[in-house]
Amino acid sequence: MQQVVENIGYAEHSQPHNLTADELALIGRARDAYLSLSQVSCTACRYCMPCPNGVDIPRIFELYNDAIMYNDTRHPRWASMVIFREF
């Protein structure tokens, strides 16, 4: 409950354009670093679905991006085996 009260207090005092130029620059750098780790720019809108071959395209892109982002190809390989086994 204390966190809820604190969050309400922050919301009551926040206004548009409250961030300083340094804070905005930091957010921009964090955004750019995050985007540089996503190899496939997929919003998971599912416009490409259904795939005529039964592939969950957004999920495959998510697994691929996660493998790149976390430098871990073990999980995506396991997950893709589970996805394709469903067919």
C-alpha positions as CSV (number, residue, x, y, z in Angstrom):
1,M,0.0,0.0,0.0
2,Q,2.9,2.3,0.7
3,Q,4.1,2.0,-2.9
4,V,0.6,2.8,-4.2
5,V,0.6,6.0,-2.1
6,E,4.1,6.9,-3.3
7,N,3.1,6.3,-6.9
8,I,0.0,8.5,-6.5
9,G,2.2,11.2,-5.1
10,Y,4.6,11.1,-8.0
11,A,1.7,11.1,-10.5
12,E,0.1,14.2,-8.8
13,H,3.4,16.1,-9.1
14,S,4.4,15.0,-12.6
15,Q,3.8,17.2,-15.6
16,P,4.7,17.1,-19.3
17,H,8.2,18.3,-20.1
18,N,9.5,17.6,-16.5
19,L,12.6,15.8,-17.6
20,T,15.9,17.7,-18.0
21,A,17.9,17.6,-21.2
22,D,20.4,15.3,-19.5
23,E,17.6,12.9,-18.5
24,L,16.1,12.9,-22.0
25,A,19.6,12.2,-23.4
26,L,20.0,9.3,-21.0
27,I,16.7,7.8,-22.0
28,G,17.6,8.3,-25.7
29,R,20.9,6.4,-25.1
30,A,19.1,3.6,-23.3
31,R,16.6,3.3,-26.1
32,D,19.3,3.3,-28.8
33,A,21.2,0.5,-26.9
34,Y,18.1,-1.6,-26.6
35,L,17.1,-1.1,-30.3
36,S,20.6,-2.0,-31.4
37,L,20.1,-5.4,-29.8
38,S,16.9,-6.2,-31.7
39,Q,17.9,-7.6,-35.0
40,V,14.4,-8.0,-36.4
41,S,12.1,-5.0,-35.9
42,C,8.8,-6.9,-35.2
43,T,6.0,-5.4,-33.1
44,A,4.2,-8.7,-32.9
45,C,1.1,-7.2,-34.5
46,R,0.5,-10.6,-36.1
47,Y,-0.3,-9.1,-39.5
48,C,1.8,-11.9,-41.0
49,M,-0.4,-14.5,-39.4
50,P,-1.7,-17.0,-40.0
51,C,1.4,-18.3,-41.8
52,P,0.4,-20.8,-44.5
53,N,3.1,-23.1,-43.2
54,G,2.0,-22.9,-39.6
55,V,5.0,-20.9,-38.4
56,D,4.4,-18.6,-35.5
57,I,6.5,-15.8,-37.1
58,P,6.3,-13.2,-34.3
59,R,7.4,-15.8,-31.8
60,I,10.3,-16.9,-33.9
61,F,11.4,-13.3,-34.3
62,E,11.1,-12.9,-30.5
63,L,13.2,-15.9,-29.9
64,Y,15.8,-14.7,-32.4
65,N,16.0,-11.2,-30.9
66,D,16.2,-12.7,-27.3
67,A,19.1,-14.9,-28.4
68,I,21.0,-11.9,-29.8
69,M,20.1,-9.6,-26.9
70,Y,21.1,-12.1,-24.1
71,N,23.8,-13.8,-26.1
72,D,22.2,-17.1,-25.3
73,T,21.2,-19.4,-28.1
74,R,20.3,-22.4,-25.9
75,H,16.8,-21.2,-24.9
76,P,15.6,-20.3,-28.4
77,R,16.7,-23.6,-29.8
78,W,14.7,-25.5,-27.1
79,A,11.7,-23.2,-27.5
80,S,11.7,-23.5,-31.3
81,M,11.8,-27.3,-30.9
82,V,8.7,-27.1,-28.8
83,I,6.9,-24.7,-31.2
84,F,7.6,-26.9,-34.2
85,R,6.7,-30.1,-32.4
86,E,3.2,-28.8,-32.1
87,F,2.6,-29.3,-35.8
